[in-house]
Amino acid sequence: MTSNYDITAIVPLGGGGTRLYPLTVNTPKHLIPIANRALFHAAAEHWASQGVKTFIFGVTGFDNRVQSYQFFGHGGRFKSFAPSGEVDFYYANYEDRDYRDDKKGSADVFLWSLDKYRGIMGNNHALLINGDNLSNTSLEDFYESHRRRKALLTIAVKGLELDDPLLRGFGTVAFDDKTMRVSDFVEKSSSPLSRYANTAICLFSPEIREVLRSREVSDGLDEIRKAKGRLDVGNDLIPLLTKLGADVYAHPLNGSWSDVGTPHSYRTTTNDILHGEYPHIRLGGYERLGNAMVHRTTRKLMGDKLRRVTFEGKCIVGSNVEIGKNTVIKNSAIGANSYIGNDVIVDGVTTLFPFARVENNARLSNCVVGYNTTVGERSSVDAGAVLGDDLYIPADFQIGVDWRVAKAEYKDMVRGAGYTIVEDIKDLDAFLFK
């Protein structure tokens, strides 16, 4: 496989991740743990291991910028498995007040990056990817498909069923079955153009800069910007290029792909990872123990006590975890430094973020428990529930089906994102929302 592609990845990272609240009130969406890996860490490894050497992060906002830089640095942690041994990360340094979500969109970030980082990119192709996607896309197949058709833009698309309600949440693409040339593109619609969803994986040829400077395209973008105040890739840039007859093509994906945008898709993707749908996701330091992958530090910490724990289905247990006797864990991901007491049942694709604590005789089912949150003795957390960070659920408390719970201090933030506050839970210094 070719390992030295003339490709630079551009990654807009400006959204608030509000559909995943309360998991993202403290942590940017692309950094939330999924199957014990930060979401975009897993995605970046996939692209870097196939030969992408340069990533430009279009980061907007304090948390996105600072936490991304603190986590990724300049890409050093990726060099050990990159084919060339070279991976570099760059970060947008535009004025945040000008690039807030209400002022700028993903296309604005993309255009800024093309301009400001031209010296870094040279004559490279631009791989535009979202920070909340996972896939096992073959870069070699994608790249060769793009080059063979001499495309200006190739859109990776995923076929879903027409009656799949998820389809309406994605942009959809109409294209010729033989030539793969795109004839129409519509962002999220109640009437999808086809069963093919835009995966937000796009490959632009170097000629995109020249096309963007053309009178027809630049005037079209100016009109949209005047009307809307901002430019998005899916809503604006791709439809305009398609409408003007640019060489836009589709590339259907055969493998796994997921947009991790909601608690439901988060749990579904976690289950897919646990069951091997994304084999490229590396689990350094883990050892197999029956149905579980257990970090070696946890095996050292617990020793023979692990024999008192039952693992069913597919599980992953992070570093420095302590688990009590007679506890059953099924199809779940247990984050680093978590504590699980005696006689606990963790079932149904449950995720514990690092430093979560589950006391004796608690019951958790198909839920997510945030950083440093405690679930008290004999308490239950029902299917679909999402608990935010740093909560204390007292003994004998029931968290109901699909409850979303966050600390009281985030109420204005959650309400501002369009959620309805259902109830204040004064015993928890928290609130329930939907």
HUPE-V464736 format. One record per residue. D_FIRST is the distance of its C-alpha to the first C-alpha in whole Angstrom. Layout:
D_FIRST + D_FIRST
This chain:
0 + 4 + 6 + 9 + 10 + 14 + 15 + 18 + 19 + 23 + 24 + 28 + 30 + 33 + 34 + 37 + 35 + 39 + 38 + 37 + 40 + 41 + 38 + 37 + 41 + 40 + 36 + 34 + 32 + 28 + 30 + 31 + 30 + 29 + 28 + 29 + 26 + 27 + 26 + 24 + 23 + 21 + 19 + 18 + 17 + 14 + 13 + 14 + 11 + 8 + 9 + 13 + 15 + 19 + 21 + 24 + 26 + 29 + 31 + 35 + 38 + 39 + 37 + 34 + 34 + 35 + 34 + 30 + 31 + 32 + 30 + 26 + 28 + 26 + 23 + 23 + 23 + 19 + 18 + 18 + 15 + 13 + 10 + 13 + 16 + 17 + 18 + 21 + 23 + 26 + 29 + 31 + 35 + 37 + 40 + 40 + 43 + 42 + 38 + 40 + 39 + 42 + 42 + 38 + 35 + 31 + 31 + 34 + 31 + 28 + 30 + 32 + 28 + 27 + 31 + 31 + 28 + 27 + 27 + 25 + 22 + 23 + 22 + 19 + 18 + 20 + 18 + 21 + 21 + 24 + 25 + 26 + 23 + 21 + 18 + 15 + 14 + 10 + 10 + 7 + 10 + 12 + 11 + 11 + 14 + 16 + 15 + 16 + 20 + 20 + 21 + 23 + 22 + 20 + 21 + 20 + 22 + 23 + 26 + 29 + 32 + 35 + 37 + 35 + 37 + 34 + 33 + 36 + 34 + 31 + 31 + 31 + 29 + 30 + 28 + 29 + 27 + 26 + 25 + 24 + 26 + 28 + 32 + 33 + 32 + 34 + 34 + 35 + 38 + 40 + 40 + 36 + 35 + 32 + 31 + 27 + 27 + 26 + 23 + 24 + 20 + 20 + 18 + 21 + 21 + 22 + 25 + 26 + 28 + 30 + 31 + 32 + 35 + 36 + 39 + 39 + 36 + 38 + 41 + 39 + 38 + 41 + 43 + 41 + 41 + 45 + 45 + 43 + 43 + 39 + 36 + 33 + 30 + 31 + 34 + 35 + 32 + 30 + 33 + 34 + 31 + 31 + 35 + 35 + 33 + 30 + 26 + 25 + 23 + 22 + 19 + 20 + 18 + 18 + 18 + 20 + 21 + 25 + 27 + 29 + 32 + 35 + 36 + 35 + 32 + 31 + 33 + 31 + 27 + 29 + 30 + 26 + 25 + 27 + 26 + 23 + 21 + 19 + 18 + 16 + 19 + 20 + 23 + 24 + 27 + 28 + 29 + 30 + 34 + 34 + 33 + 32 + 30 + 32 + 32 + 33 + 35 + 37 + 37 + 39 + 41 + 42 + 42 + 44 + 45 + 42 + 43 + 46 + 43 + 42 + 38 + 37 + 34 + 31 + 32 + 31 + 33 + 33 + 34 + 38 + 39 + 42 + 43 + 47 + 48 + 48 + 45 + 43 + 40 + 38 + 34 + 35 + 33 + 35 + 35 + 35 + 39 + 40 + 43 + 44 + 48 + 49 + 50 + 47 + 45 + 42 + 41 + 39 + 35 + 37 + 36 + 38 + 36 + 37 + 41 + 42 + 45 + 46 + 50 + 51 + 52 + 49 + 48 + 44 + 43 + 40 + 40 + 39 + 41 + 40 + 40 + 43 + 45 + 47 + 48 + 52 + 53 + 54 + 52 + 50 + 47 + 46 + 43 + 42 + 43 + 42 + 43 + 43 + 43 + 46 + 48 + 51 + 51 + 55 + 56 + 56 + 55 + 53 + 50 + 50 + 47 + 45 + 47 + 45 + 47 + 47 + 49 + 52 + 51 + 48 + 51 + 51 + 47 + 46 + 49 + 48 + 45 + 47 + 47 + 51 + 52 + 54 + 56 + 56 + 56 + 58 + 58 + 54 + 55 + 52 + 52 + 51 + 49 + 47
